[in-house]
Amino acid sequence: MRTLKQYFKDSIQEFNNVTWPTRKQAVRISTIVFVFMIVSAIVLGIVDRLLASGYQVLLSLS
């Protein structure tokens, strides 16, 4: 039980040492992540369409 109590005490101590980003930094980082997510979705969608089309072409040949 003592070790569990020490664990929570140490966790709270470490939590107080965290350097949180400013609001401006958080907004900028969130925007970068959102844009990267949209671009990745578009690229993966295009690749999926191309692979599906190629698969349909292969099926039509048989």
Backbone as a printed PyTorch tensor [residue, N CA C, xyz], in Angstrom:
tensor([[[  0.8330,  -1.2000,   0.0000],
         [  0.0000,   0.0000,   0.0000],
         [  0.8710,   1.2550,   0.0000]],

        [[  2.0110,   1.1560,   0.6620],
         [  2.9160,   2.2990,   0.7300],
         [  3.4470,   2.6590,  -0.6500]],

        [[  3.7410,   1.6410,  -1.4550],
         [  4.2900,   1.9110,  -2.7870],
         [  3.2460,   2.5750,  -3.6900]],

        [[  1.9900,   2.1940,  -3.5320],
         [  0.9290,   2.8140,  -4.3210],
         [  0.7820,   4.2800,  -3.9370]],

        [[  0.8470,   4.5530,  -2.6660],
         [  0.7470,   5.9290,  -2.1810],
         [  1.9260,   6.7560,  -2.7080]],

        [[  3.1150,   6.1720,  -2.7040],
         [  4.3140,   6.8460,  -3.2010],
         [  4.2060,   7.0910,  -4.7130]],

        [[  3.6260,   6.1250,  -5.4100],
         [  3.4420,   6.2520,  -6.8560],
         [  2.5790,   7.4720,  -7.1770]],

        [[  1.4640,   7.6170,  -6.4960],
         [  0.5720,   8.7520,  -6.7530],
         [  1.2300,  10.0700,  -6.3470]],

        [[  1.9700,  10.0530,  -5.2810],
         [  2.6830,  11.2520,  -4.8390],
         [  3.7080,  11.6720,  -5.8920]],

        [[  4.4760,  10.7130,  -6.3910],
         [  5.4670,  11.0030,  -7.4240],
         [  4.8040,  11.4410,  -8.7300]],

        [[  3.6670,  10.8290,  -9.0620],
         [  2.9510,  11.2010, -10.2910],
         [  2.4850,  12.6460, -10.2370]],

        [[  1.9540,  13.0500,  -9.1070],
         [  1.4910,  14.4360,  -8.9560],
         [  2.6780,  15.3890,  -9.0260]],

        [[  3.7790,  15.0050,  -8.4400],
         [  4.9820,  15.8250,  -8.4890],
         [  5.4720,  15.9970,  -9.9250]],

        [[  5.4880,  14.9300, -10.6960],
         [  5.9020,  15.0090, -12.1010],
         [  4.9130,  15.8230, -12.9270]],

        [[  3.6320,  15.6720, -12.6250],
         [  2.6050,  16.4160, -13.3420],
         [  2.8030,  17.9200, -13.1660]],

        [[  3.2520,  18.3260, -11.9870],
         [  3.4960,  19.7480, -11.7290],
         [  4.7320,  20.2570, -12.4530]],

        [[  5.6090,  19.3720, -12.8990],
         [  6.8170,  19.7720, -13.6200],
         [  6.6040,  19.8890, -15.1280]],

        [[  5.4310,  19.5130, -15.6120],
         [  5.1420,  19.5490, -17.0450],
         [  5.0720,  20.9970, -17.5220]],

        [[  5.7080,  21.2600, -18.6600],
         [  5.6250,  22.5810, -19.2750],
         [  4.5370,  22.5290, -20.3420]],

        [[  3.4450,  23.2080, -20.0770],
         [  2.3090,  23.1860, -20.9970],
         [  2.5120,  24.2080, -22.1030]],

        [[  2.0580,  23.9160, -23.3260],
         [  2.2040,  24.8890, -24.4190],
         [  1.2530,  26.0730, -24.2080]],

        [[  1.6290,  27.1930, -24.8100],
         [  0.7420,  28.3520, -24.7550],
         [ -0.4560,  28.0880, -25.6760]],

        [[ -1.4470,  28.9370, -25.5680],
         [ -2.6400,  28.7730, -26.4190],
         [ -2.2580,  28.8940, -27.8970]],

        [[ -1.3780,  29.8400, -28.2120],
         [ -0.9490,  30.0450, -29.6030],
         [ -0.2360,  28.8030, -30.1340]],

        [[  0.6400,  28.2140, -29.3430],
         [  1.3550,  27.0050, -29.7560],
         [  0.3810,  25.8440, -29.9460]],

        [[ -0.5700,  25.7030, -29.0280],
         [ -1.5370,  24.6070, -29.1140],
         [ -2.3930,  24.7230, -30.3700]],

        [[ -2.8190,  25.9420, -30.6970],
         [ -3.6290,  26.1580, -31.8980],
         [ -2.8060,  25.8510, -33.1450]],

        [[ -1.5430,  26.3000, -33.1700],
         [ -0.6780,  26.0650, -34.3300],
         [ -0.4280,  24.5770, -34.5360]],

        [[ -0.1150,  23.8760, -33.4670],
         [  0.1510,  22.4380, -33.5660],
         [ -1.1110,  21.6830, -33.9780]],

        [[ -2.2550,  22.0690, -33.4240],
         [ -3.5180,  21.4240, -33.7840],
         [ -3.8500,  21.6530, -35.2610]],

        [[ -3.5650,  22.8490, -35.7590],
         [ -3.8090,  23.1530, -37.1680],
         [ -2.9210,  22.2960, -38.0580]],

        [[ -1.6580,  22.1640, -37.6810],
         [ -0.7350,  21.3340, -38.4640],
         [ -1.2220,  19.8880, -38.5000]],

        [[ -1.6550,  19.3680, -37.3640],
         [ -2.1440,  17.9920, -37.3000],
         [ -3.3960,  17.8320, -38.1520]],

        [[ -4.3090,  18.7870, -38.0740],
         [ -5.5540,  18.7140, -38.8410],
         [ -5.2730,  18.7300, -40.3460]],

        [[ -4.3830,  19.6220, -40.7930],
         [ -4.0480,  19.7010, -42.2190],
         [ -3.3820,  18.4050, -42.6770]],

        [[ -2.4500,  17.8900, -41.8660],
         [ -1.7780,  16.6350, -42.2120],
         [ -2.7960,  15.4930, -42.3040]],

        [[ -3.7670,  15.4810, -41.4080],
         [ -4.8020,  14.4470, -41.4110],
         [ -5.6450,  14.5210, -42.6920]],

        [[ -6.0210,  15.7200, -43.0990],
         [ -6.8250,  15.9010, -44.3150],
         [ -6.0230,  15.4700, -45.5460]],

        [[ -4.7640,  15.9040, -45.6320],
         [ -3.9240,  15.5350, -46.7750],
         [ -3.7310,  14.0240, -46.8250]],

        [[ -3.4810,  13.4110, -45.6730],
         [ -3.3050,  11.9510, -45.6270],
         [ -4.5730,  11.2310, -46.0700]],

        [[ -5.7250,  11.7100, -45.6490],
         [ -6.9910,  11.0890, -46.0490],
         [ -7.1930,  11.1850, -47.5570]],

        [[ -6.8540,  12.3310, -48.1250],
         [ -7.0020,  12.5020, -49.5800],
         [ -6.0600,  11.5550, -50.3230]],

        [[ -4.8090,  11.5030, -49.8980],
         [ -3.8350,  10.6310, -50.5640],
         [ -4.2470,   9.1680, -50.4460]],

        [[ -4.6490,   8.7470, -49.2570],
         [ -5.0710,   7.3580, -49.0780],
         [ -6.3390,   7.0490, -49.8750]],

        [[ -7.2330,   8.0250, -49.9920],
         [ -8.4310,   7.8400, -50.8080],
         [ -8.0940,   7.6470, -52.2720]],

        [[ -7.1420,   8.4410, -52.7510],
         [ -6.7100,   8.3140, -54.1520],
         [ -6.0620,   6.9550, -54.3910]],

        [[ -5.1780,   6.5410, -53.4830],
         [ -4.5210,   5.2360, -53.6140],
         [ -5.5560,   4.1170, -53.5810]],

        [[ -6.5400,   4.2360, -52.7180],
         [ -7.5940,   3.2180, -52.6300],
         [ -8.3750,   3.1290, -53.9390]],

        [[ -8.7210,   4.2850, -54.5060],
         [ -9.4510,   4.2890, -55.7870],
         [ -8.6180,   3.6410, -56.8920]],

        [[ -7.3270,   3.9740, -56.9400],
         [ -6.4560,   3.4070, -57.9720],
         [ -6.3360,   1.8920, -57.8140]],

        [[ -6.1600,   1.4260, -56.5920],
         [ -6.0620,  -0.0170, -56.3710],
         [ -7.3770,  -0.7260, -56.7000]],

        [[ -8.4930,  -0.1050, -56.3570],
         [ -9.7980,  -0.7020, -56.6730],
         [ -9.9990,  -0.7660, -58.1880]],

        [[ -9.5990,   0.2790, -58.8920],
         [ -9.7240,   0.2770, -60.3530],
         [ -8.8330,  -0.8020, -60.9670]],

        [[ -7.6090,  -0.9070, -60.4670],
         [ -6.7090,  -1.9490, -60.9590],
         [ -7.2460,  -3.3330, -60.7000]],

        [[ -7.8520,  -3.5310, -59.5510],
         [ -8.4530,  -4.8150, -59.2100],
         [ -9.6120,  -5.1350, -60.1600]],

        [[-10.4250,  -4.1280, -60.4590],
         [-11.5430,  -4.3390, -61.3900],
         [-11.0380,  -4.6740, -62.7920]],

        [[ -9.9590,  -4.0360, -63.1940],
         [ -9.3870,  -4.3460, -64.5110],
         [ -8.8890,  -5.7950, -64.5380]],

        [[ -8.2270,  -6.2110, -63.4830],
         [ -7.7400,  -7.5940, -63.4120],
         [ -8.9070,  -8.5870, -63.4230]],

        [[ -9.9880,  -8.2680, -62.7460],
         [-11.1470,  -9.1660, -62.7310],
         [-11.8080,  -9.2400, -64.1040]],

        [[-11.8190,  -8.1330, -64.8350],
         [-12.4580,  -8.1400, -66.1450],
         [-11.6300,  -8.9120, -67.1790]],

        [[-10.3390,  -9.0660, -66.9220],
         [ -9.4870,  -9.8100, -67.8540],
         [ -9.6730, -11.3190, -67.7350]],

        [[-10.1380, -11.7760, -66.6230],
         [-10.2500, -13.2310, -66.4380],
         [-11.5700, -13.7910, -66.9450]]])
